[in-house]
């Protein structure tokens, strides 16, 4: 069902956390990360392809956050 965290880059993990901090707003996340909004949108698509979860959906983002945090604790 879900793929492992090692298939998600460090940049994408950072985008997951930043999206949560910025209220699921890709433009605010891009400003906070000092990258272009389209780069954030690209990585969101990559995350969705890897995991089947949409980081712009509140419930999917919660699942992604739990998964990334659980993988960090190992």
N, CA, C, O and CB atoms as a CASP TS submission, in Angstrom:
PFRMAT TS
TARGET T0000
AUTHOR 0000-0000-0000
METHOD Language model
MODEL 1
PARENT N/A
ATOM      1  N   UNK     1       0.829  -1.194   0.000  1.00  0.00           N
ATOM      2  CA  UNK     1       0.000   0.000   0.000  1.00  0.00           C
ATOM      3  C   UNK     1       0.865   1.247   0.000  1.00  0.00           C
ATOM      4  O   UNK     1       0.873   1.981  -0.988  1.00  0.00           O
ATOM      5  CB  UNK     1      -0.938   0.004   1.204  1.00  0.00           C
ATOM      6  N   UNK     2       1.601   1.510   1.089  1.00  0.00           N
ATOM      7  CA  UNK     2       2.487   2.662   1.147  1.00  0.00           C
ATOM      8  C   UNK     2       3.894   2.216   0.800  1.00  0.00           C
ATOM      9  O   UNK     2       4.299   1.098   1.119  1.00  0.00           O
ATOM     10  CB  UNK     2       2.448   3.331   2.542  1.00  0.00           C
ATOM     11  N   UNK     3       4.633   3.091   0.150  1.00  0.00           N
ATOM     12  CA  UNK     3       6.029   2.776  -0.112  1.00  0.00           C
ATOM     13  C   UNK     3       6.873   3.330   1.027  1.00  0.00           C
ATOM     14  O   UNK     3       6.413   4.171   1.799  1.00  0.00           O
ATOM     15  CB  UNK     3       6.490   3.353  -1.481  1.00  0.00           C
ATOM     16  N   UNK     4       8.079   2.867   1.125  1.00  0.00           N
ATOM     17  CA  UNK     4       8.949   3.243   2.233  1.00  0.00           C
ATOM     18  C   UNK     4       9.446   4.668   2.110  1.00  0.00           C
ATOM     19  O   UNK     4       9.492   5.235   1.018  1.00  0.00           O
ATOM     20  CB  UNK     4      10.121   2.303   2.316  1.00  0.00           C
ATOM     21  N   UNK     5       9.818   5.237   3.246  1.00  0.00           N
ATOM     22  CA  UNK     5      10.297   6.613   3.280  1.00  0.00           C
ATOM     23  C   UNK     5      11.544   6.797   2.447  1.00  0.00           C
ATOM     24  O   UNK     5      11.754   7.882   1.906  1.00  0.00           O
ATOM     25  CB  UNK     5      10.567   7.038   4.697  1.00  0.00           C
ATOM     26  N   UNK     6      12.395   5.763   2.320  1.00  0.00           N
ATOM     27  CA  UNK     6      13.645   5.941   1.589  1.00  0.00           C
ATOM     28  C   UNK     6      13.402   6.178   0.105  1.00  0.00           C
ATOM     29  O   UNK     6      14.349   6.461  -0.629  1.00  0.00           O
ATOM     30  CB  UNK     6      14.539   4.730   1.778  1.00  0.00           C
ATOM     31  N   UNK     7      12.165   6.071  -0.354  1.00  0.00           N
ATOM     32  CA  UNK     7      11.829   6.408  -1.725  1.00  0.00           C
ATOM     33  C   UNK     7      11.451   7.882  -1.848  1.00  0.00           C
ATOM     34  O   UNK     7      11.302   8.401  -2.954  1.00  0.00           O
ATOM     35  CB  UNK     7      10.689   5.523  -2.223  1.00  0.00           C
ATOM     36  N   UNK     8      11.299   8.544  -0.721  1.00  0.00           N
ATOM     37  CA  UNK     8      10.992   9.971  -0.717  1.00  0.00           C
ATOM     38  C   UNK     8      12.273  10.708  -0.356  1.00  0.00           C
ATOM     39  O   UNK     8      12.934  10.374   0.627  1.00  0.00           O
ATOM     40  CB  UNK     8       9.826  10.316   0.288  1.00  0.00           C
ATOM     41  N   UNK     9      12.618  11.707  -1.151  1.00  0.00           N
ATOM     42  CA  UNK     9      13.866  12.437  -0.913  1.00  0.00           C
ATOM     43  C   UNK     9      13.762  13.303   0.345  1.00  0.00           C
ATOM     44  O   UNK     9      12.674  13.552   0.863  1.00  0.00           O
ATOM     45  CB  UNK     9      14.216  13.312  -2.132  1.00  0.00           C
ATOM     46  N   UNK    10      14.917  13.749   0.814  1.00  0.00           N
ATOM     47  CA  UNK    10      14.941  14.637   1.985  1.00  0.00           C
ATOM     48  C   UNK    10      14.193  15.929   1.689  1.00  0.00           C
ATOM     49  O   UNK    10      13.524  16.478   2.565  1.00  0.00           O
ATOM     50  CB  UNK    10      16.394  14.950   2.405  1.00  0.00           C
ATOM     51  N   UNK    11      14.304  16.418   0.454  1.00  0.00           N
ATOM     52  CA  UNK    11      13.599  17.639   0.067  1.00  0.00           C
ATOM     53  C   UNK    11      12.090  17.430   0.164  1.00  0.00           C
ATOM     54  O   UNK    11      11.363  18.323   0.599  1.00  0.00           O
ATOM     55  CB  UNK    11      13.993  18.065  -1.365  1.00  0.00           C
ATOM     56  N   UNK    12      11.625  16.254  -0.239  1.00  0.00           N
ATOM     57  CA  UNK    12      10.198  15.978  -0.172  1.00  0.00           C
ATOM     58  C   UNK    12       9.717  15.815   1.257  1.00  0.00           C
ATOM     59  O   UNK    12       8.593  16.203   1.576  1.00  0.00           O
ATOM     60  CB  UNK    12       9.871  14.740  -0.964  1.00  0.00           C
ATOM     61  N   UNK    13      10.535  15.254   2.116  1.00  0.00           N
ATOM     62  CA  UNK    13      10.192  15.170   3.539  1.00  0.00           C
ATOM     63  C   UNK    13      10.075  16.575   4.115  1.00  0.00           C
ATOM     64  O   UNK    13       9.156  16.868   4.880  1.00  0.00           O
ATOM     65  CB  UNK    13      11.255  14.345   4.323  1.00  0.00           C
ATOM     66  N   UNK    14      11.006  17.436   3.744  1.00  0.00           N
ATOM     67  CA  UNK    14      10.965  18.823   4.212  1.00  0.00           C
ATOM     68  C   UNK    14       9.704  19.523   3.702  1.00  0.00           C
ATOM     69  O   UNK    14       9.097  20.313   4.426  1.00  0.00           O
ATOM     70  CB  UNK    14      12.226  19.589   3.751  1.00  0.00           C
ATOM     71  N   UNK    15       9.315  19.240   2.477  1.00  0.00           N
ATOM     72  CA  UNK    15       8.100  19.836   1.924  1.00  0.00           C
ATOM     73  C   UNK    15       6.873  19.333   2.677  1.00  0.00           C
ATOM     74  O   UNK    15       5.950  20.109   2.925  1.00  0.00           O
ATOM     75  CB  UNK    15       7.973  19.517   0.421  1.00  0.00           C
ATOM     76  N   UNK    16       6.841  18.069   3.041  1.00  0.00           N
ATOM     77  CA  UNK    16       5.718  17.516   3.810  1.00  0.00           C
ATOM     78  C   UNK    16       5.559  18.280   5.125  1.00  0.00           C
ATOM     79  O   UNK    16       4.456  18.704   5.468  1.00  0.00           O
ATOM     80  CB  UNK    16       5.931  16.001   4.087  1.00  0.00           C
ATOM     81  N   UNK    17       6.652  18.454   5.857  1.00  0.00           N
ATOM     82  CA  UNK    17       6.580  19.170   7.135  1.00  0.00           C
ATOM     83  C   UNK    17       6.217  20.643   6.936  1.00  0.00           C
ATOM     84  O   UNK    17       5.448  21.204   7.716  1.00  0.00           O
ATOM     85  CB  UNK    17       7.916  19.058   7.879  1.00  0.00           C
ATOM     86  N   UNK    18       6.764  21.261   5.907  1.00  0.00           N
ATOM     87  CA  UNK    18       6.485  22.675   5.661  1.00  0.00           C
ATOM     88  C   UNK    18       5.042  22.892   5.239  1.00  0.00           C
ATOM     89  O   UNK    18       4.422  23.874   5.645  1.00  0.00           O
ATOM     90  CB  UNK    18       7.424  23.224   4.596  1.00  0.00           C
ATOM     91  N   UNK    19       4.500  21.994   4.432  1.00  0.00           N
ATOM     92  CA  UNK    19       3.084  22.106   4.064  1.00  0.00           C
ATOM     93  C   UNK    19       2.204  22.057   5.310  1.00  0.00           C
ATOM     94  O   UNK    19       1.228  22.799   5.414  1.00  0.00           O
ATOM     95  CB  UNK    19       2.684  20.979   3.084  1.00  0.00           C
ATOM     96  N   UNK    20       2.546  21.194   6.241  1.00  0.00           N
ATOM     97  CA  UNK    20       1.776  21.108   7.491  1.00  0.00           C
ATOM     98  C   UNK    20       1.868  22.427   8.262  1.00  0.00           C
ATOM     99  O   UNK    20       0.867  22.909   8.792  1.00  0.00           O
ATOM    100  CB  UNK    20       2.287  19.933   8.372  1.00  0.00           C
ATOM    101  N   UNK    21       3.057  23.003   8.323  1.00  0.00           N
ATOM    102  CA  UNK    21       3.249  24.267   9.046  1.00  0.00           C
ATOM    103  C   UNK    21       2.530  25.424   8.357  1.00  0.00           C
ATOM    104  O   UNK    21       2.113  26.378   9.014  1.00  0.00           O
ATOM    105  CB  UNK    21       4.743  24.586   9.169  1.00  0.00           C
ATOM    106  N   UNK    22       2.384  25.340   7.034  1.00  0.00           N
ATOM    107  CA  UNK    22       1.820  26.445   6.257  1.00  0.00           C
ATOM    108  C   UNK    22       0.358  26.229   5.894  1.00  0.00           C
ATOM    109  O   UNK    22      -0.157  26.885   4.988  1.00  0.00           O
ATOM    110  CB  UNK    22       2.621  26.647   4.999  1.00  0.00           C
ATOM    111  N   UNK    23      -0.307  25.331   6.581  1.00  0.00           N
ATOM    112  CA  UNK    23      -1.734  25.147   6.368  1.00  0.00           C
ATOM    113  C   UNK    23      -2.090  24.624   4.989  1.00  0.00           C
ATOM    114  O   UNK    23      -3.098  25.035   4.413  1.00  0.00           O
ATOM    115  CB  UNK    23      -2.434  26.427   6.595  1.00  0.00           C
ATOM    116  N   UNK    24      -1.271  23.713   4.443  1.00  0.00           N
ATOM    117  CA  UNK    24      -1.499  23.082   3.141  1.00  0.00           C
ATOM    118  C   UNK    24      -1.442  24.072   1.980  1.00  0.00           C
ATOM    119  O   UNK    24      -2.007  23.817   0.916  1.00  0.00           O
ATOM    120  CB  UNK    24      -2.838  22.386   3.139  1.00  0.00           C
ATOM    121  N   UNK    25      -0.769  25.191   2.180  1.00  0.00           N
ATOM    122  CA  UNK    25      -0.675  26.223   1.154  1.00  0.00           C
ATOM    123  C   UNK    25       0.685  26.118   0.450  1.00  0.00           C
ATOM    124  O   UNK    25       1.708  26.471   1.037  1.00  0.00           O
ATOM    125  CB  UNK    25      -0.871  27.639   1.776  1.00  0.00           C
ATOM    126  N   UNK    26       0.708  25.635  -0.811  1.00  0.00           N
ATOM    127  CA  UNK    26       1.986  25.460  -1.518  1.00  0.00           C
ATOM    128  C   UNK    26       2.754  26.761  -1.736  1.00  0.00           C
ATOM    129  O   UNK    26       3.985  26.760  -1.726  1.00  0.00           O
ATOM    130  CB  UNK    26       1.738  24.811  -2.850  1.00  0.00           C
ATOM    131  N   UNK    27       2.045  27.865  -1.931  1.00  0.00           N
ATOM    132  CA  UNK    27       2.726  29.146  -2.139  1.00  0.00           C
ATOM    133  C   UNK    27       3.462  29.592  -0.874  1.00  0.00           C
ATOM    134  O   UNK    27       4.608  30.035  -0.940  1.00  0.00           O
ATOM    135  CB  UNK    27       1.715  30.225  -2.568  1.00  0.00           C
ATOM    136  N   UNK    28       2.800  29.472   0.272  1.00  0.00           N
ATOM    137  CA  UNK    28       3.455  29.829   1.534  1.00  0.00           C
ATOM    138  C   UNK    28       4.617  28.896   1.829  1.00  0.00           C
ATOM    139  O   UNK    28       5.661  29.329   2.317  1.00  0.00           O
ATOM    140  CB  UNK    28       2.452  29.794   2.690  1.00  0.00           C
ATOM    141  N   UNK    29       4.434  27.608   1.530  1.00  0.00           N
ATOM    142  CA  UNK    29       5.506  26.636   1.753  1.00  0.00           C
ATOM    143  C   UNK    29       6.713  26.972   0.882  1.00  0.00           C
ATOM    144  O   UNK    29       7.852  26.893   1.341  1.00  0.00           O
ATOM    145  CB  UNK    29       5.012  25.201   1.456  1.00  0.00           C
ATOM    146  N   UNK    30       6.469  27.342  -0.359  1.00  0.00           N
ATOM    147  CA  UNK    30       7.557  27.701  -1.269  1.00  0.00           C
ATOM    148  C   UNK    30       8.317  28.920  -0.751  1.00  0.00           C
ATOM    149  O   UNK    30       9.547  28.949  -0.779  1.00  0.00           O
ATOM    150  CB  UNK    30       7.010  27.977  -2.680  1.00  0.00           C
ATOM    151  N   UNK    31       7.581  29.922  -0.280  1.00  0.00           N
ATOM    152  CA  UNK    31       8.253  31.114   0.271  1.00  0.00           C
ATOM    153  C   UNK    31       9.088  30.757   1.487  1.00  0.00           C
ATOM    154  O   UNK    31      10.208  31.244   1.642  1.00  0.00           O
ATOM    155  CB  UNK    31       7.223  32.192   0.646  1.00  0.00           C
ATOM    156  N   UNK    32       8.546  29.908   2.351  1.00  0.00           N
ATOM    157  CA  UNK    32       9.275  29.522   3.559  1.00  0.00           C
ATOM    158  C   UNK    32      10.537  28.728   3.224  1.00  0.00           C
ATOM    159  O   UNK    32      11.556  28.865   3.900  1.00  0.00           O
ATOM    160  CB  UNK    32       8.373  28.702   4.479  1.00  0.00           C
ATOM    161  N   UNK    33      10.468  27.897   2.178  1.00  0.00           N
ATOM    162  CA  UNK    33      11.611  27.085   1.776  1.00  0.00           C
ATOM    163  C   UNK    33      12.548  27.809   0.795  1.00  0.00           C
ATOM    164  O   UNK    33      13.604  27.290   0.434  1.00  0.00           O
ATOM    165  CB  UNK    33      11.120  25.798   1.153  1.00  0.00           C
ATOM    166  N   UNK    34      12.147  29.000   0.377  1.00  0.00           N
ATOM    167  CA  UNK    34      12.911  29.783  -0.601  1.00  0.00           C
ATOM    168  C   UNK    34      13.123  29.023  -1.905  1.00  0.00           C
ATOM    169  O   UNK    34      14.219  29.006  -2.464  1.00  0.00           O
ATOM    170  CB  UNK    34      14.258  30.179  -0.016  1.00  0.00           C
ATOM    171  N   UNK    35      12.041  28.392  -2.376  1.00  0.00           N
ATOM    172  CA  UNK    35      12.061  27.729  -3.678  1.00  0.00           C
ATOM    173  C   UNK    35      10.832  28.167  -4.453  1.00  0.00           C
ATOM    174  O   UNK    35       9.916  28.764  -3.887  1.00  0.00           O
ATOM    175  CB  UNK    35      12.106  26.173  -3.528  1.00  0.00           C
ATOM    176  N   UNK    36      10.808  27.874  -5.745  1.00  0.00           N
ATOM    177  CA  UNK    36       9.685  28.276  -6.592  1.00  0.00           C
ATOM    178  C   UNK    36       8.462  27.422  -6.285  1.00  0.00           C
ATOM    179  O   UNK    36       8.586  26.245  -5.947  1.00  0.00           O
ATOM    180  CB  UNK    36      10.058  28.161  -8.085  1.00  0.00           C
ATOM    181  N   UNK    37       7.300  28.010  -6.402  1.00  0.00           N
ATOM    182  CA  UNK    37       6.045  27.305  -6.136  1.00  0.00           C
ATOM    183  C   UNK    37       5.912  26.065  -7.025  1.00  0.00           C
ATOM    184  O   UNK    37       5.442  25.024  -6.567  1.00  0.00           O
ATOM    185  CB  UNK    37       4.847  28.246  -6.356  1.00  0.00           C
ATOM    186  N   UNK    38       6.320  26.171  -8.279  1.00  0.00           N
ATOM    187  CA  UNK    38       6.215  25.021  -9.181  1.00  0.00           C
ATOM    188  C   UNK    38       7.079  23.851  -8.724  1.00  0.00           C
ATOM    189  O   UNK    38       6.746  22.694  -8.984  1.00  0.00           O
ATOM    190  CB  UNK    38       6.611  25.426 -10.592  1.00  0.00           C
ATOM    191  N   UNK    39       8.181  24.143  -8.047  1.00  0.00           N
ATOM    192  CA  UNK    39       9.030  23.087  -7.502  1.00  0.00           C
ATOM    193  C   UNK    39       8.277  22.337  -6.409  1.00  0.00           C
ATOM    194  O   UNK    39       8.342  21.111  -6.329  1.00  0.00           O
ATOM    195  CB  UNK    39      10.355  23.672  -6.949  1.00  0.00           C
ATOM    196  N   UNK    40       7.571  23.072  -5.579  1.00  0.00           N
ATOM    197  CA  UNK    40       6.765  22.444  -4.523  1.00  0.00           C
ATOM    198  C   UNK    40       5.673  21.582  -5.157  1.00  0.00           C
ATOM    199  O   UNK    40       5.445  20.453  -4.722  1.00  0.00           O
ATOM    200  CB  UNK    40       6.136  23.523  -3.585  1.00  0.00           C
ATOM    201  N   UNK    41       5.004  22.101  -6.171  1.00  0.00           N
ATOM    202  CA  UNK    41       3.945  21.361  -6.855  1.00  0.00           C
ATOM    203  C   UNK    41       4.515  20.086  -7.480  1.00  0.00           C
ATOM    204  O   UNK    41       3.881  19.033  -7.416  1.00  0.00           O
ATOM    205  CB  UNK    41       3.274  22.242  -7.938  1.00  0.00           C
ATOM    206  N   UNK    42       5.706  20.171  -8.083  1.00  0.00           N
ATOM    207  CA  UNK    42       6.353  19.004  -8.672  1.00  0.00           C
ATOM    208  C   UNK    42       6.603  17.930  -7.612  1.00  0.00           C
ATOM    209  O   UNK    42       6.298  16.757  -7.825  1.00  0.00           O
ATOM    210  CB  UNK    42       7.675  19.408  -9.345  1.00  0.00           C
ATOM    211  N   UNK    43       7.157  18.339  -6.475  1.00  0.00           N
ATOM    212  CA  UNK    43       7.450  17.383  -5.410  1.00  0.00           C
ATOM    213  C   UNK    43       6.172  16.796  -4.807  1.00  0.00           C
ATOM    214  O   UNK    43       6.156  15.633  -4.403  1.00  0.00           O
ATOM    215  CB  UNK    43       8.279  18.055  -4.318  1.00  0.00           C
ATOM    216  N   UNK    44       5.122  17.578  -4.747  1.00  0.00           N
ATOM    217  CA  UNK    44       3.836  17.059  -4.273  1.00  0.00           C
ATOM    218  C   UNK    44       3.381  15.926  -5.191  1.00  0.00           C
ATOM    219  O   UNK    44       2.901  14.895  -4.718  1.00  0.00           O
ATOM    220  CB  UNK    44       2.761  18.190  -4.220  1.00  0.00           C
ATOM    221  N   UNK    45       3.531  16.116  -6.490  1.00  0.00           N
ATOM    222  CA  UNK    45       3.183  15.067  -7.447  1.00  0.00           C
ATOM    223  C   UNK    45       4.036  13.825  -7.271  1.00  0.00           C
ATOM    224  O   UNK    45       3.534  12.706  -7.367  1.00  0.00           O
ATOM    225  CB  UNK    45       3.324  15.583  -8.859  1.00  0.00           C
ATOM    226  N   UNK    46       5.331  14.017  -7.013  1.00  0.00           N
ATOM    227  CA  UNK    46       6.233  12.888  -6.793  1.00  0.00           C
ATOM    228  C   UNK    46       5.852  12.122  -5.522  1.00  0.00           C
ATOM    229  O   UNK    46       5.855  10.891  -5.507  1.00  0.00           O
ATOM    230  CB  UNK    46       7.690  13.379  -6.703  1.00  0.00           C
ATOM    231  N   UNK    47       5.530  12.850  -4.474  1.00  0.00           N
ATOM    232  CA  UNK    47       5.116  12.217  -3.215  1.00  0.00           C
ATOM    233  C   UNK    47       3.847  11.408  -3.447  1.00  0.00           C
ATOM    234  O   UNK    47       3.725  10.281  -2.969  1.00  0.00           O
ATOM    235  CB  UNK    47       4.888  13.283  -2.102  1.00  0.00           C
ATOM    236  N   UNK    48       2.904  11.988  -4.183  1.00  0.00           N
ATOM    237  CA  UNK    48       1.652  11.287  -4.453  1.00  0.00           C
ATOM    238  C   UNK    48       1.895  10.030  -5.289  1.00  0.00           C
ATOM    239  O   UNK    48       1.256   9.002  -5.064  1.00  0.00           O
ATOM    240  CB  UNK    48       0.665  12.217  -5.170  1.00  0.00           C
ATOM    241  N   UNK    49       2.810  10.110  -6.248  1.00  0.00           N
ATOM    242  CA  UNK    49       3.137   8.928  -7.058  1.00  0.00           C
ATOM    243  C   UNK    49       3.754   7.824  -6.206  1.00  0.00           C
ATOM    244  O   UNK    49       3.412   6.653  -6.364  1.00  0.00           O
ATOM    245  CB  UNK    49       4.098   9.307  -8.193  1.00  0.00           C
ATOM    246  N   UNK    50       4.675   8.198  -5.290  1.00  0.00           N
ATOM    247  CA  UNK    50       5.361   7.209  -4.457  1.00  0.00           C
ATOM    248  C   UNK    50       4.440   6.558  -3.440  1.00  0.00           C
ATOM    249  O   UNK    50       4.510   5.349  -3.216  1.00  0.00           O
ATOM    250  CB  UNK    50       6.518   7.854  -3.742  1.00  0.00           C
ATOM    251  N   UNK    51       3.576   7.358  -2.825  1.00  0.00           N
ATOM    252  CA  UNK    51       2.817   6.880  -1.671  1.00  0.00           C
ATOM    253  C   UNK    51       1.339   6.629  -1.947  1.00  0.00           C
ATOM    254  O   UNK    51       0.693   5.870  -1.224  1.00  0.00           O
ATOM    255  CB  UNK    51       2.939   7.858  -0.566  1.00  0.00           C
ATOM    256  N   UNK    52       0.808   7.255  -2.977  1.00  0.00           N
ATOM    257  CA  UNK    52      -0.636   7.176  -3.212  1.00  0.00           C
ATOM    258  C   UNK    52      -1.419   8.127  -2.323  1.00  0.00           C
ATOM    259  O   UNK    52      -2.649   8.099  -2.302  1.00  0.00           O
ATOM    260  CB  UNK    52      -1.122   5.762  -2.991  1.00  0.00           C
ATOM    261  N   UNK    53      -0.703   8.966  -1.590  1.00  0.00           N
ATOM    262  CA  UNK    53      -1.334   9.933  -0.688  1.00  0.00           C
ATOM    263  C   UNK    53      -1.087  11.340  -1.204  1.00  0.00           C
ATOM    264  O   UNK    53       0.025  11.664  -1.621  1.00  0.00           O
ATOM    265  CB  UNK    53      -0.795   9.781   0.760  1.00  0.00           C
ATOM    266  N   UNK    54      -2.117  12.178  -1.179  1.00  0.00           N
ATOM    267  CA  UNK    54      -2.012  13.558  -1.652  1.00  0.00           C
ATOM    268  C   UNK    54      -1.647  14.461  -0.478  1.00  0.00           C
ATOM    269  O   UNK    54      -2.445  14.617   0.447  1.00  0.00           O
ATOM    270  CB  UNK    54      -3.343  14.027  -2.317  1.00  0.00           C
ATOM    271  N   UNK    55      -0.447  15.062  -0.499  1.00  0.00           N
ATOM    272  CA  UNK    55      -0.040  15.937   0.612  1.00  0.00           C
ATOM    273  C   UNK    55      -0.913  17.178   0.781  1.00  0.00           C
ATOM    274  O   UNK    55      -0.839  17.839   1.817  1.00  0.00           O
ATOM    275  CB  UNK    55       1.380  16.370   0.411  1.00  0.00           C
ATOM    276  N   UNK    56      -1.739  17.508  -0.212  1.00  0.00           N
ATOM    277  CA  UNK    56      -2.615  18.666  -0.084  1.00  0.00           C
ATOM    278  C   UNK    56      -3.977  18.302   0.520  1.00  0.00           C
ATOM    279  O   UNK    56      -4.831  19.170   0.697  1.00  0.00           O
ATOM    280  CB  UNK    56      -2.810  19.315  -1.443  1.00  0.00           C
ATOM    281  N   UNK    57      -4.173  17.032   0.830  1.00  0.00           N
ATOM    282  CA  UNK    57      -5.365  16.575   1.533  1.00  0.00           C
ATOM    283  C   UNK    57      -5.008  16.434   3.011  1.00  0.00           C
ATOM    284  O   UNK    57      -4.026  15.775   3.353  1.00  0.00           O
ATOM    285  CB  UNK    57      -5.900  15.219   0.940  1.00  0.00           C
ATOM    286  N   UNK    58      -5.791  17.041   3.872  1.00  0.00           N
ATOM    287  CA  UNK    58      -5.484  17.077   5.294  1.00  0.00           C
ATOM    288  C   UNK    58      -5.249  15.688   5.871  1.00  0.00           C
ATOM    289  O   UNK    58      -4.261  15.472   6.572  1.00  0.00           O
ATOM    290  CB  UNK    58      -6.599  17.758   6.044  1.00  0.00           C
ATOM    291  N   UNK    59      -6.128  14.757   5.592  1.00  0.00           N
ATOM    292  CA  UNK    59      -6.024  13.416   6.176  1.00  0.00           C
ATOM    293  C   UNK    59      -4.847  12.636   5.602  1.00  0.00           C
ATOM    294  O   UNK    59      -4.179  11.893   6.321  1.00  0.00           O
ATOM    295  CB  UNK    59      -7.314  12.641   5.947  1.00  0.00           C
ATOM    296  N   UNK    60      -4.594  12.806   4.302  1.00  0.00           N
ATOM    297  CA  UNK    60      -3.433  12.154   3.698  1.00  0.00           C
ATOM    298  C   UNK    60      -2.132  12.742   4.251  1.00  0.00           C
ATOM    299  O   UNK    60      -1.165  12.016   4.480  1.00  0.00           O
ATOM    300  CB  UNK    60      -3.474  12.300   2.164  1.00  0.00           C
ATOM    301  N   UNK    61      -2.117  14.055   4.464  1.00  0.00           N
ATOM    302  CA  UNK    61      -0.923  14.686   5.019  1.00  0.00           C
ATOM    303  C   UNK    61      -0.652  14.167   6.430  1.00  0.00           C
ATOM    304  O   UNK    61       0.505  13.958   6.796  1.00  0.00           O
ATOM    305  CB  UNK    61      -1.079  16.219   5.033  1.00  0.00           C
ATOM    306  N   UNK    62      -1.692  13.957   7.218  1.00  0.00           N
ATOM    307  CA  UNK    62      -1.511  13.388   8.554  1.00  0.00           C
ATOM    308  C   UNK    62      -0.881  12.011   8.477  1.00  0.00           C
ATOM    309  O   UNK    62       0.016  11.696   9.258  1.00  0.00           O
ATOM    310  CB  UNK    62      -2.846  13.312   9.291  1.00  0.00           C
ATOM    311  N   UNK    63      -1.337  11.192   7.553  1.00  0.00           N
ATOM    312  CA  UNK    63      -0.765   9.849   7.376  1.00  0.00           C
ATOM    313  C   UNK    63       0.696   9.930   6.964  1.00  0.00           C
ATOM    314  O   UNK    63       1.527   9.163   7.449  1.00  0.00           O
ATOM    315  CB  UNK    63      -1.561   9.055   6.328  1.00  0.00           C
ATOM    316  N   UNK    64       1.007  10.865   6.064  1.00  0.00           N
ATOM    317  CA  UNK    64       2.397  11.037   5.628  1.00  0.00           C
ATOM    318  C   UNK    64       3.280  11.479   6.790  1.00  0.00           C
ATOM    319  O   UNK    64       4.387  10.970   6.963  1.00  0.00           O
ATOM    320  CB  UNK    64       2.480  12.061   4.484  1.00  0.00           C
ATOM    321  N   UNK    65       2.791  12.425   7.581  1.00  0.00           N
ATOM    322  CA  UNK    65       3.559  12.902   8.731  1.00  0.00           C
ATOM    323  C   UNK    65       3.813  11.778   9.720  1.00  0.00           C
ATOM    324  O   UNK    65       4.927  11.633  10.223  1.00  0.00           O
ATOM    325  CB  UNK    65       2.830  14.055   9.423  1.00  0.00           C
ATOM    326  N   UNK    66       2.798  10.987  10.003  1.00  0.00           N
ATOM    327  CA  UNK    66       2.970   9.865  10.928  1.00  0.00           C
ATOM    328  C   UNK    66       3.973   8.865  10.389  1.00  0.00           C
ATOM    329  O   UNK    66       4.803   8.344  11.134  1.00  0.00           O
ATOM    330  CB  UNK    66       1.632   9.173  11.189  1.00  0.00           C
ATOM    331  N   UNK    67       3.898   8.598   9.095  1.00  0.00           N
ATOM    332  CA  UNK    67       4.807   7.625   8.479  1.00  0.00           C
ATOM    333  C   UNK    67       6.251   8.125   8.511  1.00  0.00           C
ATOM    334  O   UNK    67       7.161   7.366   8.846  1.00  0.00           O
ATOM    335  CB  UNK    67       4.382   7.337   7.027  1.00  0.00           C
ATOM    336  N   UNK    68       6.465   9.389   8.168  1.00  0.00           N
ATOM    337  CA  UNK    68       7.819   9.943   8.162  1.00  0.00           C
ATOM    338  C   UNK    68       8.380   9.993   9.576  1.00  0.00           C
ATOM    339  O   UNK    68       9.547   9.662   9.787  1.00  0.00           O
ATOM    340  CB  UNK    68       7.827  11.349   7.538  1.00  0.00           C
ATOM    341  N   UNK    69       7.578  10.395  10.535  1.00  0.00           N
ATOM    342  CA  UNK    69       8.030  10.446  11.925  1.00  0.00           C
ATOM    343  C   UNK    69       8.348   9.056  12.437  1.00  0.00           C
ATOM    344  O   UNK    69       9.338   8.880  13.147  1.00  0.00           O
ATOM    345  CB  UNK    69       6.974  11.103  12.814  1.00  0.00           C
ATOM    346  N   UNK    70       7.540   8.064  12.099  1.00  0.00           N
ATOM    347  CA  UNK    70       7.786   6.690  12.528  1.00  0.00           C
ATOM    348  C   UNK    70       9.076   6.162  11.919  1.00  0.00           C
ATOM    349  O   UNK    70       9.836   5.471  12.598  1.00  0.00           O
ATOM    350  CB  UNK    70       6.607   5.784  12.143  1.00  0.00           C
ATOM    351  N   UNK    71       9.339   6.469  10.665  1.00  0.00           N
ATOM    352  CA  UNK    71      10.567   6.028  10.008  1.00  0.00           C
ATOM    353  C   UNK    71      11.798   6.700  10.613  1.00  0.00           C
ATOM    354  O   UNK    71      12.869   6.096  10.665  1.00  0.00           O
ATOM    355  CB  UNK    71      10.497   6.319   8.509  1.00  0.00           C
ATOM    356  N   UNK    72      11.653   7.948  11.072  1.00  0.00           N
ATOM    357  CA  UNK    72      12.773   8.669  11.695  1.00  0.00           C
ATOM    358  C   UNK    72      13.124   8.061  13.042  1.00  0.00           C
ATOM    359  O   UNK    72      14.277   8.134  13.465  1.00  0.00           O
ATOM    360  CB  UNK    72      12.432  10.158  11.865  1.00  0.00           C
ATOM    361  N   UNK    73      12.154   7.463  13.724  1.00  0.00           N
ATOM    362  CA  UNK    73      12.395   6.898  15.054  1.00  0.00           C
ATOM    363  C   UNK    73      13.099   5.553  15.005  1.00  0.00           C
ATOM    364  O   UNK    73      13.622   5.093  16.020  1.00  0.00           O
ATOM    365  CB  UNK    73      11.092   6.752  15.793  1.00  0.00           C
ATOM    366  N   UNK    74      13.119   4.916  13.843  1.00  0.00           N
ATOM    367  CA  UNK    74      13.777   3.599  13.738  1.00  0.00           C
ATOM    368  C   UNK    74      15.267   3.694  13.834  1.00  0.00           C
ATOM    369  O   UNK    74      15.956   2.677  13.763  1.00  0.00           O
ATOM    370  CB  UNK    74      13.414   2.927  12.446  1.00  0.00           C
TER
END
